[in-house]
Structure formats: C-alpha cells, structure tokens
Amino acid sequence: MQANLPLLLQGGLFIALLLAATIFDIRKRIIPDAICLLIAMTGFILIEPVKLLGILAALPFLLAALFFGGMGGGDIKLMAASGIVLGITGGIAASVIALTAMLLFYAVYSTVQRLRNREYQKSFPLAPFLAIGCIAIYFMNIGGIAL
C-alpha cells in the first residue's frame, strides 16, 4: 500500500497546529492568528473548492459570541480555518463532537468538585475540545466515513 504523501502532510500539519492552538489556549487563553492562518493554508494542500464553504462552520460560534458573549474570537477563527480543511459538514460535525465533549467534561468536573465541596471553574478554554472534534472528523473522513 502506497502512502498518500499530500494526505499525510495535511493530516500531520493539521493535527500539529490544532495541538499548538490547544497549548496556547490552555496556557494563555488565546489562539494566535498565525496558527489559524496556517490551519487554513493546510486546507489548500488537498484543495476541494466545495470545502471552502467550511468557513461557515464558524457561523454558530460567531452568532453565539455576538448574542451571548463568553467566547473568544480565536475559537471562531479556529473553527473557520478548520472548516476549510474539513468542509462544511465536517466542520459542523466537529463542532457537535467538541461541544458534546466539553459538556461531558464540565458535567463530570463540576460534579466531582461539588462532591469535594470545592470551588470550581465556570469557564474553560474551548480549543482542546475543538481539536478533539476536528481530529476525530479528519480521521473519519480519511477512513472513508463521509459526512
């Protein structure tokens, strides 16, 4: 079986950049624009014009930030950039996985903290969860599970 070099390159860069965004978001609560730009450029390694619509995967995050607040612009840009790699359906699916993972994490975390009678954080960086969703969908796509 021959390795698909562009696919390996795109996947490796995409995952590495998502991990970099995760580390920045955890440590500093920001996602550098350069990382988002590099992720978007990664989408052009195996460009399919229809995947450019994936930028719209960030629209729910933008609307949530505008109407409810509590979300940074880096998360919106990260999903827009990831949407270029994953496409619109992949970007939305990644968002669903990410937000589900975050809700599950928060439910367990807050329950454990309450049982211990401790204060608990009410907000968390979103990039780690977005990375989980994006990586899961990327692997599903290359594994032949089309969304």
C-alpha positions, 0 to 999 in steps of 0.5 A: 500500500502506497502512502498518500504523501499530500494526505499525510502532510495535511493530516500531520500539519493539521493535527500539529497546529490544532495541538499548538492552538490547544497549548496556547489556549490552555496556557494563555487563553488565546489562539494566535492568528498565525496558527489559524492562518496556517490551519487554513493554508493546510486546507489548500494542500488537498484543495476541494473548492466545495470545502471552502464553504467550511468557513461557515462552520464558524457561523454558530460560534460567531452568532453565539459570541455576538448574542451571548458573549463568553467566547473568544474570537480565536475559537471562531477563527479556529473553527473557520480555518478548520472548516476549510480543511474539513468542509462544511459538514465536517466542520459542523460535525466537529463542532457537535463532537467538541461541544458534546465533549466539553459538556461531558467534561464540565458535567463530570468536573463540576460534579466531582468538585461539588462532591469535594465541596470545592470551588470550581471553574465556570469557564474553560478554554474551548480549543482542546475540545475543538481539536478533539472534534476536528481530529476525530472528523479528519480521521473519519473522513480519511477512513472513508466515513463521509459526512 
